[in-house]
Amino acid sequence: MIQAGLGLYAIAIPAFLLVLLASAETIWPRRAMVLGRHPRWRTHALFFLSNAVVGRLLSFLVLVGVAANWAEAHHFGALNLVALPFWFAAAIAIIILDFAVWFQHFLMHRSPLLWRMHAVHHSDRDLDVSSALRFHPFELIVSTFYKSAVVALLGVPLIVALAFELWLNANALFNHSNIRLPRKLDRRLRLFLVTPDMHLVHHSTLVDEQSHNFGFALTVWDRLFGTYRSESILGAENQKIGLAEIDDARSSAFIWSMKQPMT
């Protein structure tokens, strides 16, 4: 019952944010687009649909919610070994899960095999809210198994695991969006949360800048491990987005993007 209820929110809230942020991008754009929305948005919609199918198939094997249920049923995982108030266990779980996602992202840039999958996300030559949907199914599979393992090992309660997935998706939509925040608001938000300008640096064509700002939600990990960078050396207005070796419109094509890890 809880899973079904949160499942509705997990669809409704990101969908609402997608529409809201897409509208805001047209009113307060941060940068002029290189390739524009079409056919990029069609390609990203196809990625979303492909990943929805893959996610459904994975649900027969493993899923974050399944891992949480299994851990609870078998009294497995670190949080099930000690008696903690629910709110405290939930806070610990969310903080550790956020670090786990940061670390996974870090590894995606360090491992040549994982980078071939993740490079599909980085090959987008523009950055807007739809870029948060641009992940190759290979990366989704790796991410699902990884997060499910972390959830099981921690013994994260089901409602917390599902709420974290919602939190993560909402933040990804926000920090990939092409919206211009007031500078003072941006500075205050990025004390805790990854802002669009902060994540923009990570999508630079400069390899060194791609090795900074790995966070999807909390900024503490980049600050703690020395991978935080406030702005591109070229400035936000002049920074190029994507991969240096791709300077045409190939990345806006779905079939080419799907084949990218194999080339």
C-alpha positions in Angstrom: 0.0 0.0 0.0 2.8 2.4 1.0 4.8 1.4 -2.2 1.7 2.0 -4.4 1.0 5.4 -2.8 4.6 6.6 -3.1 4.7 5.2 -6.6 2.0 7.7 -7.7 4.0 10.5 -6.1 7.1 9.3 -7.8 5.4 9.8 -11.1 3.3 12.9 -10.4 5.9 15.1 -8.6 8.7 14.7 -11.2 6.2 15.1 -14.1 5.0 18.4 -12.4 8.6 19.5 -11.9 9.4 18.7 -15.5 6.6 20.9 -16.8 7.3 23.7 -14.3 11.0 23.8 -15.0 10.6 23.5 -18.8 8.2 26.5 -18.6 10.7 28.4 -16.4 13.5 27.8 -18.9 11.5 29.6 -21.6 11.0 32.6 -19.3 14.4 32.8 -17.5 16.9 30.9 -19.6 20.4 30.7 -18.3 22.1 30.2 -21.6 21.3 30.3 -25.3 20.8 26.7 -26.7 23.2 25.3 -29.2 21.0 22.6 -30.7 17.7 23.6 -29.1 14.9 21.4 -27.9 14.2 19.5 -31.1 15.0 16.8 -31.8 16.8 16.5 -28.4 13.6 16.3 -26.4 12.3 13.5 -28.7 15.6 11.6 -28.1 15.4 12.1 -24.3 11.8 11.0 -24.3 12.8 7.8 -26.0 15.5 7.3 -23.4 12.9 7.7 -20.7 10.6 5.2 -22.4 13.4 2.7 -23.0 14.5 3.0 -19.3 11.0 2.5 -18.1 10.8 -0.8 -20.0 14.2 -1.8 -18.7 13.2 -0.8 -15.2 10.1 -2.9 -15.5 12.1 -5.9 -16.6 14.6 -5.4 -13.8 11.7 -5.4 -11.3 11.5 -9.2 -11.8 15.1 -9.5 -10.5 15.9 -6.6 -8.3 14.6 -3.1 -7.5 15.4 -0.6 -4.7 12.0 -1.2 -3.2 12.4 -5.0 -3.4 15.8 -4.7 -1.7 14.3 -2.7 1.1 11.4 -5.2 1.6 13.9 -8.1 1.6 16.2 -6.5 4.1 13.2 -5.8 6.4 11.8 -9.3 6.1 15.2 -10.9 6.8 16.2 -8.4 9.5 19.3 -7.7 7.3 21.4 -4.6 7.1 23.2 -2.2 9.5 20.1 -0.2 10.4 18.2 -3.3 11.4 21.0 -4.4 13.8 20.5 -1.4 16.2 17.4 0.1 17.7 17.1 3.7 16.5 14.3 6.2 16.3 12.7 6.1 12.9 13.5 9.7 12.1 17.2 9.2 13.0 17.5 6.0 11.0 15.9 7.8 8.0 18.3 10.7 8.2 21.3 8.4 8.4 20.0 6.4 5.4 19.4 9.5 3.2 22.8 10.9 4.0 24.6 7.6 3.2 22.5 7.0 0.1 23.3 10.4 -1.2 27.0 9.7 -0.6 26.6 6.4 -2.4 25.1 8.1 -5.4 28.0 10.7 -5.4 30.5 7.9 -5.2 28.9 6.0 -8.1 29.0 9.1 -10.2 32.7 9.5 -9.3 33.4 6.0 -10.4 31.5 6.5 -13.6 34.2 9.0 -14.5 37.1 6.9 -13.3 36.3 3.5 -14.9 36.8 3.4 -18.7 34.0 0.8 -18.9 31.5 2.8 -16.8 32.5 6.0 -18.6 31.5 4.5 -22.0 27.9 4.3 -20.6 27.9 7.6 -18.7 29.4 9.5 -21.7 26.0 9.2 -23.3 24.7 11.6 -20.7 27.6 14.0 -21.2 27.4 14.0 -25.0 24.3 16.3 -24.9 25.5 19.6 -26.3 22.9 21.5 -24.4 21.8 21.3 -20.8 18.2 21.6 -19.8 15.6 19.8 -17.7 15.3 17.0 -20.3 19.0 16.2 -19.9 18.0 14.5 -16.6 16.3 11.8 -18.6 19.3 11.2 -20.9 20.8 8.1 -19.3 21.7 4.9 -21.3 19.9 1.7 -20.2 23.3 0.1 -19.5 23.9 2.8 -16.9 20.4 2.3 -15.5 21.1 -1.4 -15.0 24.4 -0.7 -13.2 22.8 2.0 -11.1 19.8 -0.2 -10.1 21.9 -3.1 -8.9 24.3 -0.8 -7.1 21.6 1.2 -5.2 19.7 -2.0 -4.4 22.8 -3.5 -2.9 23.4 -0.3 -0.8 19.8 -0.3 0.4 20.0 -4.0 1.4 23.3 -3.6 3.2 22.1 -0.6 5.1 18.7 -2.1 5.8 16.9 1.1 4.6 13.2 1.1 5.4 11.0 0.9 2.3 9.3 4.3 2.7 12.8 5.9 3.1 14.3 4.1 0.1 11.3 5.2 -2.2 11.3 8.8 -0.8 15.1 9.0 -1.5 14.5 7.9 -5.1 11.9 10.7 -5.4 14.2 13.2 -3.8 17.1 12.2 -6.2 14.9 12.5 -9.3 13.5 15.9 -8.3 17.0 17.2 -7.7 18.3 15.9 -11.0 15.5 17.7 -12.9 16.3 20.9 -11.0 20.1 21.0 -11.3 20.0 20.0 -15.0 17.6 22.8 -15.9 18.6 25.8 -17.9 17.1 28.4 -15.6 18.7 31.6 -14.3 18.6 31.9 -10.6 19.3 35.2 -8.8 23.0 35.1 -7.9 22.3 35.6 -4.2 19.8 32.7 -4.1 22.2 30.4 -6.0 25.0 31.1 -3.4 22.7 30.3 -0.5 21.2 27.2 -2.1 24.5 25.7 -3.0 25.6 25.7 0.6 23.5 22.5 0.8 22.0 21.7 -2.6 23.4 21.3 -6.1 22.2 24.2 -8.3 21.9 24.4 -12.1 25.0 26.7 -12.3 27.0 24.3 -10.1 26.1 21.3 -12.2 26.7 23.2 -15.4 30.5 23.1 -14.6 30.4 19.3 -14.5 29.0 19.2 -18.1 31.9 21.3 -19.5 33.8 20.0 -22.5 37.0 20.5 -20.5 37.9 17.1 -19.0 39.3 18.7 -15.8 35.9 20.4 -15.1 34.0 17.1 -15.8 36.0 15.8 -12.8 34.3 18.3 -10.4 30.8 18.7 -8.9 29.7 15.1 -8.9 26.8 15.7 -6.6 23.2 15.2 -7.6 21.6 16.6 -4.4 23.9 17.5 -1.5 27.0 19.6 -2.1 28.8 18.4 1.0 30.6 15.5 -0.7 32.3 17.6 -3.3 33.4 20.1 -0.7 34.6 17.4 1.6 36.6 15.5 -1.1 38.0 18.6 -2.9 36.0 18.1 -6.1 33.9 21.3 -5.7 34.3 24.1 -8.3 32.2 27.2 -8.2 32.4 28.1 -11.9 34.0 27.2 -15.1 37.4 28.9 -15.8 35.7 30.2 -19.0 32.7 31.6 -17.1 29.1 30.3 -17.3 28.3 32.3 -20.4 31.3 31.1 -22.4 31.6 27.5 -21.2 30.9 24.8 -23.8 28.8 21.8 -22.9 29.2 18.2 -24.0 32.2 16.2 -25.1 35.1 17.9 -26.9 35.2 15.3 -29.6 31.5 15.8 -30.5 30.9 19.2 -32.1 27.9 18.3 -34.4 24.3 17.2 -33.9 24.9 13.5 -33.6 24.1 13.4 -29.9 20.5 14.6 -30.6 19.8 11.4 -32.5 18.4 8.5 -30.4 19.9 5.6 -32.4 23.3 7.1 -32.5 23.2 7.8 -28.8 22.1 4.2 -28.0 25.0 2.9 -30.0 27.5 5.3 -28.5 28.8 3.0 -25.7 29.6 0.3 -28.3 31.6 2.7 -30.6 
